[in-house]
Amino acid sequence: MCLLVPGKVVKIEGDHVTVDYEIEKRKGMMLEMTCKLGDYVLIQGGIVVEIVPKDEAERALKSYKESVR
């Protein structure tokens, strides 16, 4: 089972992004969408699949952090 957690885009190089998950940074590819620095995204299989509104991402991250304590 995969759990998609939003991460913040901290670097963009062409169609590749670096996403900060606070505990690690991962890379992904933008295929069907274009994100900007500071956007929150969901990555699955190394591909950006969704841009998440900031308030929704922050709410999800807060809930996630509370559940793993």
mmCIF file as Biopython writes it, N, C-alpha, C and O atoms, coordinates in Angstrom:
data_model
#
loop_
_atom_site.group_PDB
_atom_site.id
_atom_site.type_symbol
_atom_site.label_atom_id
_atom_site.label_alt_id
_atom_site.label_comp_id
_atom_site.label_asym_id
_atom_site.label_entity_id
_atom_site.label_seq_id
_atom_site.pdbx_PDB_ins_code
_atom_site.Cartn_x
_atom_site.Cartn_y
_atom_site.Cartn_z
_atom_site.occupancy
_atom_site.B_iso_or_equiv
_atom_site.auth_seq_id
_atom_site.auth_asym_id
_atom_site.pdbx_PDB_model_num
ATOM 1   N N  . MET A ? 1  ? 0.838  -1.173 0.000   1.0 0.0 1  A 1 
ATOM 2   C CA . MET A ? 1  ? 0.000  0.000  0.000   1.0 0.0 1  A 1 
ATOM 3   C C  . MET A ? 1  ? 0.884  1.237  0.000   1.0 0.0 1  A 1 
ATOM 4   O O  . MET A ? 1  ? 1.866  1.306  0.738   1.0 0.0 1  A 1 
ATOM 5   N N  . CYS A ? 2  ? 0.537  2.203  -0.820  1.0 0.0 2  A 1 
ATOM 6   C CA . CYS A ? 2  ? 1.270  3.460  -0.877  1.0 0.0 2  A 1 
ATOM 7   C C  . CYS A ? 2  ? 0.468  4.548  -0.187  1.0 0.0 2  A 1 
ATOM 8   O O  . CYS A ? 2  ? -0.750 4.628  -0.345  1.0 0.0 2  A 1 
ATOM 9   N N  . LEU A ? 3  ? 1.149  5.378  0.573   1.0 0.0 3  A 1 
ATOM 10  C CA . LEU A ? 3  ? 0.535  6.521  1.207   1.0 0.0 3  A 1 
ATOM 11  C C  . LEU A ? 3  ? 1.126  7.752  0.544   1.0 0.0 3  A 1 
ATOM 12  O O  . LEU A ? 3  ? 2.333  7.984  0.615   1.0 0.0 3  A 1 
ATOM 13  N N  . LEU A ? 4  ? 0.280  8.536  -0.096  1.0 0.0 4  A 1 
ATOM 14  C CA . LEU A ? 4  ? 0.764  9.753  -0.739  1.0 0.0 4  A 1 
ATOM 15  C C  . LEU A ? 4  ? 0.749  10.891 0.272   1.0 0.0 4  A 1 
ATOM 16  O O  . LEU A ? 4  ? -0.294 11.221 0.837   1.0 0.0 4  A 1 
ATOM 17  N N  . VAL A ? 5  ? 1.903  11.480 0.490   1.0 0.0 5  A 1 
ATOM 18  C CA . VAL A ? 5  ? 2.052  12.588 1.417   1.0 0.0 5  A 1 
ATOM 19  C C  . VAL A ? 5  ? 2.510  13.794 0.612   1.0 0.0 5  A 1 
ATOM 20  O O  . VAL A ? 5  ? 3.440  13.680 -0.187  1.0 0.0 5  A 1 
ATOM 21  N N  . PRO A ? 6  ? 1.871  14.960 0.806   1.0 0.0 6  A 1 
ATOM 22  C CA . PRO A ? 6  ? 2.306  16.134 0.054   1.0 0.0 6  A 1 
ATOM 23  C C  . PRO A ? 6  ? 3.709  16.578 0.464   1.0 0.0 6  A 1 
ATOM 24  O O  . PRO A ? 6  ? 4.090  16.497 1.632   1.0 0.0 6  A 1 
ATOM 25  N N  . GLY A ? 7  ? 4.451  17.040 -0.509  1.0 0.0 7  A 1 
ATOM 26  C CA . GLY A ? 7  ? 5.777  17.596 -0.273  1.0 0.0 7  A 1 
ATOM 27  C C  . GLY A ? 7  ? 5.882  18.929 -0.993  1.0 0.0 7  A 1 
ATOM 28  O O  . GLY A ? 7  ? 5.128  19.200 -1.928  1.0 0.0 7  A 1 
ATOM 29  N N  . LYS A ? 8  ? 6.811  19.750 -0.560  1.0 0.0 8  A 1 
ATOM 30  C CA . LYS A ? 8  ? 6.973  21.103 -1.106  1.0 0.0 8  A 1 
ATOM 31  C C  . LYS A ? 8  ? 8.067  21.126 -2.172  1.0 0.0 8  A 1 
ATOM 32  O O  . LYS A ? 8  ? 9.174  20.640 -1.944  1.0 0.0 8  A 1 
ATOM 33  N N  . VAL A ? 9  ? 7.752  21.689 -3.326  1.0 0.0 9  A 1 
ATOM 34  C CA . VAL A ? 9  ? 8.717  21.813 -4.416  1.0 0.0 9  A 1 
ATOM 35  C C  . VAL A ? 9  ? 9.769  22.856 -4.028  1.0 0.0 9  A 1 
ATOM 36  O O  . VAL A ? 9  ? 9.444  24.018 -3.784  1.0 0.0 9  A 1 
ATOM 37  N N  . VAL A ? 10 ? 11.036 22.423 -3.973  1.0 0.0 10 A 1 
ATOM 38  C CA . VAL A ? 10 ? 12.117 23.322 -3.577  1.0 0.0 10 A 1 
ATOM 39  C C  . VAL A ? 10 ? 13.112 23.584 -4.707  1.0 0.0 10 A 1 
ATOM 40  O O  . VAL A ? 10 ? 13.965 24.465 -4.595  1.0 0.0 10 A 1 
ATOM 41  N N  . LYS A ? 11 ? 13.002 22.821 -5.792  1.0 0.0 11 A 1 
ATOM 42  C CA . LYS A ? 11 ? 13.934 23.009 -6.915  1.0 0.0 11 A 1 
ATOM 43  C C  . LYS A ? 11 ? 13.280 22.487 -8.179  1.0 0.0 11 A 1 
ATOM 44  O O  . LYS A ? 11 ? 12.613 21.453 -8.166  1.0 0.0 11 A 1 
ATOM 45  N N  . ILE A ? 12 ? 13.478 23.217 -9.277  1.0 0.0 12 A 1 
ATOM 46  C CA . ILE A ? 12 ? 12.960 22.798 -10.581 1.0 0.0 12 A 1 
ATOM 47  C C  . ILE A ? 12 ? 14.099 22.875 -11.589 1.0 0.0 12 A 1 
ATOM 48  O O  . ILE A ? 12 ? 14.762 23.904 -11.723 1.0 0.0 12 A 1 
ATOM 49  N N  . GLU A ? 13 ? 14.314 21.765 -12.297 1.0 0.0 13 A 1 
ATOM 50  C CA . GLU A ? 13 ? 15.321 21.713 -13.370 1.0 0.0 13 A 1 
ATOM 51  C C  . GLU A ? 13 ? 14.668 21.075 -14.581 1.0 0.0 13 A 1 
ATOM 52  O O  . GLU A ? 13 ? 14.539 19.853 -14.658 1.0 0.0 13 A 1 
ATOM 53  N N  . GLY A ? 14 ? 14.258 21.906 -15.525 1.0 0.0 14 A 1 
ATOM 54  C CA . GLY A ? 14 ? 13.550 21.381 -16.701 1.0 0.0 14 A 1 
ATOM 55  C C  . GLY A ? 14 ? 12.232 20.772 -16.278 1.0 0.0 14 A 1 
ATOM 56  O O  . GLY A ? 14 ? 11.390 21.456 -15.697 1.0 0.0 14 A 1 
ATOM 57  N N  . ASP A ? 15 ? 12.041 19.481 -16.565 1.0 0.0 15 A 1 
ATOM 58  C CA . ASP A ? 15 ? 10.799 18.815 -16.164 1.0 0.0 15 A 1 
ATOM 59  C C  . ASP A ? 15 ? 10.980 17.969 -14.898 1.0 0.0 15 A 1 
ATOM 60  O O  . ASP A ? 15 ? 10.129 17.138 -14.582 1.0 0.0 15 A 1 
ATOM 61  N N  . HIS A ? 16 ? 12.082 18.177 -14.176 1.0 0.0 16 A 1 
ATOM 62  C CA . HIS A ? 16 ? 12.341 17.466 -12.919 1.0 0.0 16 A 1 
ATOM 63  C C  . HIS A ? 16 ? 12.200 18.420 -11.740 1.0 0.0 16 A 1 
ATOM 64  O O  . HIS A ? 16 ? 12.613 19.577 -11.809 1.0 0.0 16 A 1 
ATOM 65  N N  . VAL A ? 17 ? 11.614 17.921 -10.661 1.0 0.0 17 A 1 
ATOM 66  C CA . VAL A ? 17 ? 11.464 18.710 -9.451  1.0 0.0 17 A 1 
ATOM 67  C C  . VAL A ? 17 ? 12.113 17.977 -8.278  1.0 0.0 17 A 1 
ATOM 68  O O  . VAL A ? 17 ? 12.198 16.749 -8.260  1.0 0.0 17 A 1 
ATOM 69  N N  . THR A ? 18 ? 12.564 18.757 -7.305  1.0 0.0 18 A 1 
ATOM 70  C CA . THR A ? 18 ? 13.011 18.199 -6.037  1.0 0.0 18 A 1 
ATOM 71  C C  . THR A ? 18 ? 11.969 18.608 -5.011  1.0 0.0 18 A 1 
ATOM 72  O O  . THR A ? 18 ? 11.616 19.781 -4.890  1.0 0.0 18 A 1 
ATOM 73  N N  . VAL A ? 19 ? 11.482 17.612 -4.273  1.0 0.0 19 A 1 
ATOM 74  C CA . VAL A ? 19 ? 10.406 17.831 -3.320  1.0 0.0 19 A 1 
ATOM 75  C C  . VAL A ? 19 ? 10.915 17.546 -1.910  1.0 0.0 19 A 1 
ATOM 76  O O  . VAL A ? 19 ? 11.510 16.500 -1.652  1.0 0.0 19 A 1 
ATOM 77  N N  . ASP A ? 20 ? 10.672 18.489 -1.006  1.0 0.0 20 A 1 
ATOM 78  C CA . ASP A ? 20 ? 11.107 18.378 0.383   1.0 0.0 20 A 1 
ATOM 79  C C  . ASP A ? 20 ? 9.961  17.814 1.222   1.0 0.0 20 A 1 
ATOM 80  O O  . ASP A ? 20 ? 8.871  18.384 1.283   1.0 0.0 20 A 1 
ATOM 81  N N  . TYR A ? 21 ? 10.240 16.673 1.871   1.0 0.0 21 A 1 
ATOM 82  C CA . TYR A ? 21 ? 9.267  16.029 2.754   1.0 0.0 21 A 1 
ATOM 83  C C  . TYR A ? 21 ? 9.640  16.211 4.221   1.0 0.0 21 A 1 
ATOM 84  O O  . TYR A ? 21 ? 9.142  15.484 5.081   1.0 0.0 21 A 1 
ATOM 85  N N  . GLU A ? 22 ? 10.502 17.166 4.511   1.0 0.0 22 A 1 
ATOM 86  C CA . GLU A ? 22 ? 11.037 17.474 5.844   1.0 0.0 22 A 1 
ATOM 87  C C  . GLU A ? 22 ? 12.019 16.414 6.348   1.0 0.0 22 A 1 
ATOM 88  O O  . GLU A ? 22 ? 13.047 16.773 6.921   1.0 0.0 22 A 1 
ATOM 89  N N  . ILE A ? 23 ? 11.741 15.131 6.157   1.0 0.0 23 A 1 
ATOM 90  C CA . ILE A ? 23 ? 12.687 14.103 6.603   1.0 0.0 23 A 1 
ATOM 91  C C  . ILE A ? 23 ? 13.624 13.670 5.479   1.0 0.0 23 A 1 
ATOM 92  O O  . ILE A ? 23 ? 14.660 13.051 5.724   1.0 0.0 23 A 1 
ATOM 93  N N  . GLU A ? 24 ? 13.251 14.001 4.248   1.0 0.0 24 A 1 
ATOM 94  C CA . GLU A ? 24 ? 14.095 13.683 3.093   1.0 0.0 24 A 1 
ATOM 95  C C  . GLU A ? 24 ? 13.631 14.490 1.887   1.0 0.0 24 A 1 
ATOM 96  O O  . GLU A ? 24 ? 12.537 15.056 1.881   1.0 0.0 24 A 1 
ATOM 97  N N  . LYS A ? 25 ? 14.476 14.531 0.879   1.0 0.0 25 A 1 
ATOM 98  C CA . LYS A ? 25 ? 14.129 15.166 -0.391  1.0 0.0 25 A 1 
ATOM 99  C C  . LYS A ? 25 ? 14.125 14.090 -1.457  1.0 0.0 25 A 1 
ATOM 100 O O  . LYS A ? 25 ? 14.982 13.208 -1.475  1.0 0.0 25 A 1 
ATOM 101 N N  . ARG A ? 26 ? 13.141 14.178 -2.348  1.0 0.0 26 A 1 
ATOM 102 C CA . ARG A ? 26 ? 13.041 13.222 -3.453  1.0 0.0 26 A 1 
ATOM 103 C C  . ARG A ? 26 ? 12.829 13.972 -4.752  1.0 0.0 26 A 1 
ATOM 104 O O  . ARG A ? 26 ? 12.384 15.119 -4.770  1.0 0.0 26 A 1 
ATOM 105 N N  . LYS A ? 27 ? 13.163 13.286 -5.847  1.0 0.0 27 A 1 
ATOM 106 C CA . LYS A ? 27 ? 12.987 13.878 -7.171  1.0 0.0 27 A 1 
ATOM 107 C C  . LYS A ? 27 ? 11.792 13.255 -7.870  1.0 0.0 27 A 1 
ATOM 108 O O  . LYS A ? 27 ? 11.445 12.097 -7.636  1.0 0.0 27 A 1 
ATOM 109 N N  . GLY A ? 28 ? 11.174 14.042 -8.726  1.0 0.0 28 A 1 
ATOM 110 C CA . GLY A ? 28 ? 10.050 13.567 -9.524  1.0 0.0 28 A 1 
ATOM 111 C C  . GLY A ? 28 ? 10.036 14.280 -10.861 1.0 0.0 28 A 1 
ATOM 112 O O  . GLY A ? 28 ? 10.751 15.261 -11.066 1.0 0.0 28 A 1 
ATOM 113 N N  . MET A ? 29 ? 9.215  13.776 -11.766 1.0 0.0 29 A 1 
ATOM 114 C CA . MET A ? 29 ? 9.088  14.370 -13.101 1.0 0.0 29 A 1 
ATOM 115 C C  . MET A ? 29 ? 7.710  14.969 -13.281 1.0 0.0 29 A 1 
ATOM 116 O O  . MET A ? 29 ? 6.708  14.412 -12.834 1.0 0.0 29 A 1 
ATOM 117 N N  . MET A ? 30 ? 7.678  16.126 -13.952 1.0 0.0 30 A 1 
ATOM 118 C CA . MET A ? 30 ? 6.414  16.742 -14.344 1.0 0.0 30 A 1 
ATOM 119 C C  . MET A ? 30 ? 6.121  16.282 -15.764 1.0 0.0 30 A 1 
ATOM 120 O O  . MET A ? 30 ? 6.866  16.615 -16.686 1.0 0.0 30 A 1 
ATOM 121 N N  . LEU A ? 31 ? 5.064  15.536 -15.950 1.0 0.0 31 A 1 
ATOM 122 C CA . LEU A ? 31 ? 4.708  15.091 -17.297 1.0 0.0 31 A 1 
ATOM 123 C C  . LEU A ? 31 ? 3.504  15.843 -17.848 1.0 0.0 31 A 1 
ATOM 124 O O  . LEU A ? 31 ? 3.550  16.347 -18.970 1.0 0.0 31 A 1 
ATOM 125 N N  . GLU A ? 32 ? 2.429  15.923 -17.071 1.0 0.0 32 A 1 
ATOM 126 C CA . GLU A ? 32 ? 1.198  16.533 -17.567 1.0 0.0 32 A 1 
ATOM 127 C C  . GLU A ? 32 ? 0.850  17.841 -16.881 1.0 0.0 32 A 1 
ATOM 128 O O  . GLU A ? 32 ? -0.192 18.429 -17.172 1.0 0.0 32 A 1 
ATOM 129 N N  . MET A ? 33 ? 1.690  18.304 -15.988 1.0 0.0 33 A 1 
ATOM 130 C CA . MET A ? 33 ? 1.407  19.555 -15.294 1.0 0.0 33 A 1 
ATOM 131 C C  . MET A ? 33 ? 2.697  20.296 -15.016 1.0 0.0 33 A 1 
ATOM 132 O O  . MET A ? 33 ? 3.785  19.721 -15.060 1.0 0.0 33 A 1 
ATOM 133 N N  . THR A ? 34 ? 2.563  21.560 -14.732 1.0 0.0 34 A 1 
ATOM 134 C CA . THR A ? 34 ? 3.723  22.386 -14.419 1.0 0.0 34 A 1 
ATOM 135 C C  . THR A ? 34 ? 3.530  22.976 -13.036 1.0 0.0 34 A 1 
ATOM 136 O O  . THR A ? 34 ? 2.519  23.627 -12.770 1.0 0.0 34 A 1 
ATOM 137 N N  . CYS A ? 35 ? 4.483  22.755 -12.162 1.0 0.0 35 A 1 
ATOM 138 C CA . CYS A ? 35 ? 4.396  23.325 -10.823 1.0 0.0 35 A 1 
ATOM 139 C C  . CYS A ? 35 ? 5.440  24.422 -10.672 1.0 0.0 35 A 1 
ATOM 140 O O  . CYS A ? 35 ? 6.354  24.570 -11.484 1.0 0.0 35 A 1 
ATOM 141 N N  . LYS A ? 36 ? 5.263  25.186 -9.592  1.0 0.0 36 A 1 
ATOM 142 C CA . LYS A ? 36 ? 6.158  26.293 -9.296  1.0 0.0 36 A 1 
ATOM 143 C C  . LYS A ? 36 ? 6.862  26.020 -7.968  1.0 0.0 36 A 1 
ATOM 144 O O  . LYS A ? 36 ? 6.420  25.183 -7.180  1.0 0.0 36 A 1 
ATOM 145 N N  . LEU A ? 37 ? 7.957  26.732 -7.733  1.0 0.0 37 A 1 
ATOM 146 C CA . LEU A ? 37 ? 8.629  26.636 -6.442  1.0 0.0 37 A 1 
ATOM 147 C C  . LEU A ? 37 ? 7.626  26.982 -5.350  1.0 0.0 37 A 1 
ATOM 148 O O  . LEU A ? 37 ? 6.873  27.948 -5.469  1.0 0.0 37 A 1 
ATOM 149 N N  . GLY A ? 38 ? 7.623  26.187 -4.288  1.0 0.0 38 A 1 
ATOM 150 C CA . GLY A ? 38 ? 6.719  26.430 -3.175  1.0 0.0 38 A 1 
ATOM 151 C C  . GLY A ? 38 ? 5.403  25.686 -3.266  1.0 0.0 38 A 1 
ATOM 152 O O  . GLY A ? 38 ? 4.676  25.606 -2.277  1.0 0.0 38 A 1 
ATOM 153 N N  . ASP A ? 39 ? 5.073  25.131 -4.446  1.0 0.0 39 A 1 
ATOM 154 C CA . ASP A ? 39 ? 3.852  24.333 -4.575  1.0 0.0 39 A 1 
ATOM 155 C C  . ASP A ? 39 ? 3.989  23.051 -3.775  1.0 0.0 39 A 1 
ATOM 156 O O  . ASP A ? 39 ? 5.088  22.524 -3.603  1.0 0.0 39 A 1 
ATOM 157 N N  . TYR A ? 40 ? 2.874  22.561 -3.293  1.0 0.0 40 A 1 
ATOM 158 C CA . TYR A ? 40 ? 2.824  21.240 -2.660  1.0 0.0 40 A 1 
ATOM 159 C C  . TYR A ? 40 ? 2.308  20.254 -3.690  1.0 0.0 40 A 1 
ATOM 160 O O  . TYR A ? 40 ? 1.324  20.522 -4.380  1.0 0.0 40 A 1 
ATOM 161 N N  . VAL A ? 41 ? 2.973  19.110 -3.793  1.0 0.0 41 A 1 
ATOM 162 C CA . VAL A ? 41 ? 2.603  18.125 -4.811  1.0 0.0 41 A 1 
ATOM 163 C C  . VAL A ? 41 ? 2.544  16.728 -4.227  1.0 0.0 41 A 1 
ATOM 164 O O  . VAL A ? 41 ? 3.095  16.445 -3.163  1.0 0.0 41 A 1 
ATOM 165 N N  . LEU A ? 42 ? 1.857  15.864 -4.961  1.0 0.0 42 A 1 
ATOM 166 C CA . LEU A ? 42 ? 1.863  14.434 -4.666  1.0 0.0 42 A 1 
ATOM 167 C C  . LEU A ? 42 ? 2.642  13.758 -5.781  1.0 0.0 42 A 1 
ATOM 168 O O  . LEU A ? 42 ? 2.423  14.045 -6.958  1.0 0.0 42 A 1 
ATOM 169 N N  . ILE A ? 43 ? 3.547  12.864 -5.418  1.0 0.0 43 A 1 
ATOM 170 C CA . ILE A ? 43 ? 4.346  12.122 -6.397  1.0 0.0 43 A 1 
ATOM 171 C C  . ILE A ? 43 ? 4.054  10.640 -6.217  1.0 0.0 43 A 1 
ATOM 172 O O  . ILE A ? 43 ? 4.060  10.122 -5.100  1.0 0.0 43 A 1 
ATOM 173 N N  . GLN A ? 44 ? 3.802  9.974  -7.320  1.0 0.0 44 A 1 
ATOM 174 C CA . GLN A ? 44 ? 3.602  8.523  -7.291  1.0 0.0 44 A 1 
ATOM 175 C C  . GLN A ? 44 ? 4.410  7.925  -8.433  1.0 0.0 44 A 1 
ATOM 176 O O  . GLN A ? 44 ? 4.293  8.350  -9.583  1.0 0.0 44 A 1 
ATOM 177 N N  . GLY A ? 45 ? 5.223  6.944  -8.106  1.0 0.0 45 A 1 
ATOM 178 C CA . GLY A ? 45 ? 6.051  6.308  -9.114  1.0 0.0 45 A 1 
ATOM 179 C C  . GLY A ? 45 ? 7.033  7.269  -9.761  1.0 0.0 45 A 1 
ATOM 180 O O  . GLY A ? 45 ? 7.401  7.091  -10.923 1.0 0.0 45 A 1 
ATOM 181 N N  . GLY A ? 46 ? 7.462  8.289  -9.019  1.0 0.0 46 A 1 
ATOM 182 C CA . GLY A ? 46 ? 8.430  9.247  -9.542  1.0 0.0 46 A 1 
ATOM 183 C C  . GLY A ? 46 ? 7.836  10.315 -10.439 1.0 0.0 46 A 1 
ATOM 184 O O  . GLY A ? 46 ? 8.572  11.073 -11.071 1.0 0.0 46 A 1 
ATOM 185 N N  . ILE A ? 47 ? 6.500  10.386 -10.505 1.0 0.0 47 A 1 
ATOM 186 C CA . ILE A ? 47 ? 5.831  11.353 -11.377 1.0 0.0 47 A 1 
ATOM 187 C C  . ILE A ? 47 ? 4.901  12.229 -10.543 1.0 0.0 47 A 1 
ATOM 188 O O  . ILE A ? 47 ? 4.157  11.726 -9.701  1.0 0.0 47 A 1 
ATOM 189 N N  . VAL A ? 48 ? 4.944  13.541 -10.778 1.0 0.0 48 A 1 
ATOM 190 C CA . VAL A ? 48 ? 4.023  14.456 -10.109 1.0 0.0 48 A 1 
ATOM 191 C C  . VAL A ? 48 ? 2.624  14.167 -10.639 1.0 0.0 48 A 1 
ATOM 192 O O  . VAL A ? 48 ? 2.358  14.312 -11.832 1.0 0.0 48 A 1 
ATOM 193 N N  . VAL A ? 49 ? 1.728  13.753 -9.735  1.0 0.0 49 A 1 
ATOM 194 C CA . VAL A ? 49 ? 0.372  13.390 -10.160 1.0 0.0 49 A 1 
ATOM 195 C C  . VAL A ? 49 ? -0.665 14.429 -9.764  1.0 0.0 49 A 1 
ATOM 196 O O  . VAL A ? 49 ? -1.776 14.432 -10.295 1.0 0.0 49 A 1 
ATOM 197 N N  . GLU A ? 50 ? -0.306 15.318 -8.827  1.0 0.0 50 A 1 
ATOM 198 C CA . GLU A ? 50 ? -1.286 16.326 -8.413  1.0 0.0 50 A 1 
ATOM 199 C C  . GLU A ? 50 ? -0.595 17.474 -7.695  1.0 0.0 50 A 1 
ATOM 200 O O  . GLU A ? 50 ? 0.360  17.274 -6.944  1.0 0.0 50 A 1 
ATOM 201 N N  . ILE A ? 51 ? -1.094 18.678 -7.940  1.0 0.0 51 A 1 
ATOM 202 C CA . ILE A ? 51 ? -0.682 19.851 -7.180  1.0 0.0 51 A 1 
ATOM 203 C C  . ILE A ? 51 ? -1.769 20.057 -6.129  1.0 0.0 51 A 1 
ATOM 204 O O  . ILE A ? 51 ? -2.955 20.115 -6.452  1.0 0.0 51 A 1 
ATOM 205 N N  . VAL A ? 52 ? -1.353 20.167 -4.872  1.0 0.0 52 A 1 
ATOM 206 C CA . VAL A ? 52 ? -2.289 20.257 -3.755  1.0 0.0 52 A 1 
ATOM 207 C C  . VAL A ? 52 ? -2.322 21.704 -3.241  1.0 0.0 52 A 1 
ATOM 208 O O  . VAL A ? 52 ? -1.269 22.302 -3.019  1.0 0.0 52 A 1 
ATOM 209 N N  . PRO A ? 53 ? -3.525 22.268 -3.052  1.0 0.0 53 A 1 
ATOM 210 C CA . PRO A ? 53 ? -3.591 23.620 -2.479  1.0 0.0 53 A 1 
ATOM 211 C C  . PRO A ? 53 ? -2.865 23.675 -1.133  1.0 0.0 53 A 1 
ATOM 212 O O  . PRO A ? 53 ? -2.926 22.731 -0.345  1.0 0.0 53 A 1 
ATOM 213 N N  . LYS A ? 54 ? -2.177 24.795 -0.879  1.0 0.0 54 A 1 
ATOM 214 C CA . LYS A ? 54 ? -1.333 24.929 0.312   1.0 0.0 54 A 1 
ATOM 215 C C  . LYS A ? 54 ? -2.092 24.629 1.600   1.0 0.0 54 A 1 
ATOM 216 O O  . LYS A ? 54 ? -1.579 23.896 2.446   1.0 0.0 54 A 1 
ATOM 217 N N  . ASP A ? 55 ? -3.294 25.170 1.778   1.0 0.0 55 A 1 
ATOM 218 C CA . ASP A ? 55 ? -4.026 24.952 3.024   1.0 0.0 55 A 1 
ATOM 219 C C  . ASP A ? 55 ? -4.393 23.480 3.215   1.0 0.0 55 A 1 
ATOM 220 O O  . ASP A ? 55 ? -4.353 22.957 4.329   1.0 0.0 55 A 1 
ATOM 221 N N  . GLU A ? 56 ? -4.749 22.828 2.123   1.0 0.0 56 A 1 
ATOM 222 C CA . GLU A ? 56 ? -5.078 21.402 2.183   1.0 0.0 56 A 1 
ATOM 223 C C  . GLU A ? 56 ? -3.838 20.565 2.508   1.0 0.0 56 A 1 
ATOM 224 O O  . GLU A ? 56 ? -3.905 19.624 3.299   1.0 0.0 56 A 1 
ATOM 225 N N  . ALA A ? 57 ? -2.707 20.916 1.890   1.0 0.0 57 A 1 
ATOM 226 C CA . ALA A ? 57 ? -1.455 20.188 2.143   1.0 0.0 57 A 1 
ATOM 227 C C  . ALA A ? 57 ? -1.025 20.351 3.591   1.0 0.0 57 A 1 
ATOM 228 O O  . ALA A ? 57 ? -0.635 19.376 4.233   1.0 0.0 57 A 1 
ATOM 229 N N  . GLU A ? 58 ? -1.091 21.571 4.115   1.0 0.0 58 A 1 
ATOM 230 C CA . GLU A ? 58 ? -0.684 21.806 5.497   1.0 0.0 58 A 1 
ATOM 231 C C  . GLU A ? 58 ? -1.591 21.058 6.475   1.0 0.0 58 A 1 
ATOM 232 O O  . GLU A ? 58 ? -1.117 20.532 7.482   1.0 0.0 58 A 1 
ATOM 233 N N  . ARG A ? 59 ? -2.882 21.011 6.185   1.0 0.0 59 A 1 
ATOM 234 C CA . ARG A ? 59 ? -3.824 20.267 7.025   1.0 0.0 59 A 1 
ATOM 235 C C  . ARG A ? 59 ? -3.500 18.768 6.991   1.0 0.0 59 A 1 
ATOM 236 O O  . ARG A ? 59 ? -3.501 18.107 8.029   1.0 0.0 59 A 1 
ATOM 237 N N  . ALA A ? 60 ? -3.227 18.243 5.809   1.0 0.0 60 A 1 
ATOM 238 C CA . ALA A ? 60 ? -2.894 16.819 5.654   1.0 0.0 60 A 1 
ATOM 239 C C  . ALA A ? 60 ? -1.589 16.486 6.374   1.0 0.0 60 A 1 
ATOM 240 O O  . ALA A ? 60 ? -1.491 15.453 7.037   1.0 0.0 60 A 1 
ATOM 241 N N  . LEU A ? 61 ? -0.591 17.352 6.247   1.0 0.0 61 A 1 
ATOM 242 C CA . LEU A ? 61 ? 0.696  17.109 6.905   1.0 0.0 61 A 1 
ATOM 243 C C  . LEU A ? 61 ? 0.556  17.149 8.427   1.0 0.0 61 A 1 
ATOM 244 O O  . LEU A ? 61 ? 1.187  16.360 9.130   1.0 0.0 61 A 1 
ATOM 245 N N  . LYS A ? 62 ? -0.265 18.060 8.932   1.0 0.0 62 A 1 
ATOM 246 C CA . LYS A ? 62 ? -0.499 18.130 10.369  1.0 0.0 62 A 1 
ATOM 247 C C  . LYS A ? 62 ? -1.146 16.831 10.860  1.0 0.0 62 A 1 
ATOM 248 O O  . LYS A ? 62 ? -0.726 16.270 11.871  1.0 0.0 62 A 1 
ATOM 249 N N  . SER A ? 63 ? -2.158 16.359 10.150  1.0 0.0 63 A 1 
ATOM 250 C CA . SER A ? 63 ? -2.832 15.109 10.527  1.0 0.0 63 A 1 
ATOM 251 C C  . SER A ? 63 ? -1.873 13.920 10.459  1.0 0.0 63 A 1 
ATOM 252 O O  . SER A ? 63 ? -1.873 13.057 11.336  1.0 0.0 63 A 1 
ATOM 253 N N  . TYR A ? 64 ? -1.057 13.891 9.403   1.0 0.0 64 A 1 
ATOM 254 C CA . TYR A ? 64 ? -0.094 12.802 9.238   1.0 0.0 64 A 1 
ATOM 255 C C  . TYR A ? 64 ? 0.892  12.771 10.394  1.0 0.0 64 A 1 
ATOM 256 O O  . TYR A ? 64 ? 1.161  11.713 10.963  1.0 0.0 64 A 1 
ATOM 257 N N  . LYS A ? 65 ? 1.437  13.952 10.743  1.0 0.0 65 A 1 
ATOM 258 C CA . LYS A ? 65 ? 2.415  14.019 11.827  1.0 0.0 65 A 1 
ATOM 259 C C  . LYS A ? 65 ? 1.809  13.586 13.153  1.0 0.0 65 A 1 
ATOM 260 O O  . LYS A ? 65 ? 2.470  12.920 13.950  1.0 0.0 65 A 1 
ATOM 261 N N  . GLU A ? 66 ? 0.568  13.954 13.394  1.0 0.0 66 A 1 
ATOM 262 C CA . GLU A ? 66 ? -0.107 13.554 14.638  1.0 0.0 66 A 1 
ATOM 263 C C  . GLU A ? 66 ? -0.348 12.043 14.685  1.0 0.0 66 A 1 
ATOM 264 O O  . GLU A ? 66 ? -0.307 11.441 15.757  1.0 0.0 66 A 1 
ATOM 265 N N  . SER A ? 67 ? -0.594 11.444 13.545  1.0 0.0 67 A 1 
ATOM 266 C CA . SER A ? 67 ? -0.913 10.004 13.512  1.0 0.0 67 A 1 
ATOM 267 C C  . SER A ? 67 ? 0.329  9.118  13.671  1.0 0.0 67 A 1 
ATOM 268 O O  . SER A ? 67 ? 0.204  7.956  14.056  1.0 0.0 67 A 1 
ATOM 269 N N  . VAL A ? 68 ? 1.511  9.641  13.384  1.0 0.0 68 A 1 
ATOM 270 C CA . VAL A ? 68 ? 2.722  8.811  13.477  1.0 0.0 68 A 1 
ATOM 271 C C  . VAL A ? 68 ? 3.486  9.009  14.784  1.0 0.0 68 A 1 
ATOM 272 O O  . VAL A ? 68 ? 4.564  8.446  14.969  1.0 0.0 68 A 1 
ATOM 273 N N  . ARG A ? 69 ? 2.936  9.792  15.667  1.0 0.0 69 A 1 
ATOM 274 C CA . ARG A ? 69 ? 3.583  10.000 16.979  1.0 0.0 69 A 1 
ATOM 275 C C  . ARG A ? 69 ? 3.482  8.791  17.837  1.0 0.0 69 A 1 
ATOM 276 O O  . ARG A ? 69 ? 3.970  8.793  18.967  1.0 0.0 69 A 1 
#
